[in-house]
Amino acid sequence: MGTEWSIRFYTEADGSVPVQEFLTSADLTPGELKQLRLRLDYIRQMGLSALGQRADILETLEGKNATGLYSLRCPNTPNNPRILLCAVVERTFVLLHGFKEQNARDYAAAIVVARRRKEALEKSRAQAPRQTAKQPNQRKRR
């Protein structure tokens, strides 16, 4: 099976953790919460290979606005919870947005939120090496 993947929660600039908040305040049933935990554990073990093996658990989102986004699914449940996520280097999934899918508009709105968070994540990851590279220069000046 290989090395396990890490699963991290996206954190907003204000310190809030949207998917954690969704999981604790979305009025999900105990069965849905259990299924989400099991499915997160499954993708932690399987990584992106889960895409080809269990489309009922993890699917690639289609469309230009959804590039690089995946949906963790719990179909056929009362609230139909979804968690949109992305994969980053170091074998890591980042949980970007959780929502209850009631209709297609819910999915479209969720993709907009997840895409914005993914872009913010990519921007912060791109800036991190530059910040690290500046630190030695600052030390030399002292």
N, C-alpha and C positions, 0 to 999 in steps of 0.2 A: 504494500500500500504506500510506502514511502513516509516521508516526514509529515507530521501533522501541520496544518495551517493554524495561524493565529486568528482570532476574531477580536476586533477592536470596535468600540463605539465611537462614532464621530462626535466631537465636542465643539460646540459653537464658541465664538470669541468670548461670550459672556460666561462661559463655563457650563452652560446647560448641555445635557446629553439627551437629544431628542428621542432616540430609540429606547433608551432606558425609561424615559418618561412615558412613552407610548405603552411599554410593557407593564408599567405600574398603574397607569391611569386610564386606560382605554376600555375598561369594563370587559376585558376578554374573559372567557370562561376558563375554569381550571384546566379543562381538556385542551383548549387552544394553547394555553401557556405551556402545558406539558409537550404538546406537539411541536411548538416553536423551539423549545429547549432541545428536544430530540433531533429536530432537523438541523439546528445549529451545530449540534455535536456531529451529525452525519457529514455536513460539509466541512467541518474542521478536520475530520479524518480523510475525506475523499478529495478535498480541494475542487478545482475546476473539472475534474473527471466526473463529478456528480452530474454535470450537465448532460452528458451522454447516457448516463445510467438511470437517472431519476428526474425526469422532466416534471413530475408532479411535486418535486421538492424545490428544485432550482432551475430557473430558466433564464436565458439570455433575452433581454428586452430588445425589441426591434425598433428601427427608425433612427433618423439622424439625431434627434434630441436625446436618444437613449444609449448612445454609443458607450460601451464600457460599463453598462449597468446590468445588474442581475436582480432577479426577484426570488426571494425565498417565499414559498407558498404554503398555505394551509387551506386547500380547497375543501368544499363541502362541509364547512363548519358554520356555525350561526353568524359569526362576525366577519368571516372571510379575511383574516388578517394577512398582511403582506409586509415584508421588510425588503426595502430596496438597498442594495449594497454594491460595492465595487471591489475589485481585487487590485492589490498593489504589490510592489516587489516585496521580497522577503516572505513570500507565501502567506500573505495577510489579507483577510477580508475586512473591510470597514463597513459597518452598519450605518447607513446614511439616513434612512427615513422609514418610519413605520406608519401604517394606515390601515383602515378597514375599507376593503373594496366593496362598494355597493353598486357602482356603475362605472362605465368607461371614463366619465369625467373625473372620477376619483383617481383613476390610474394616471390620466393625463396631468392632473394637478400635482400628484406625487412625483412624477418624473421631473417636473420643473424644479421642485424642491431638492430632489436627490441630485440632479445635475448641478445645481448651484453649489451644493455642499461638496460634491466631487471636485468641481473647479476650484473651490476654496482650499480643499485638501491638497490638490496638485500644486497650487500656487505656493502654499506654505512649505510643501516638501521641496519645491524648486528653490525657494529662498534660503532654506536651511543650510545648504553647502556654502552659499555665498557668505552667510553670517559667520560660519565657522572659519572660512578662509580669511575674513577680515580680522579676526581676533589675534592671530600671530602678529600682523602688522601693527595693531594697536599696542601690543606688548613691547615691540621693538622701539617705539617712540618714547616710551617712559624712561 
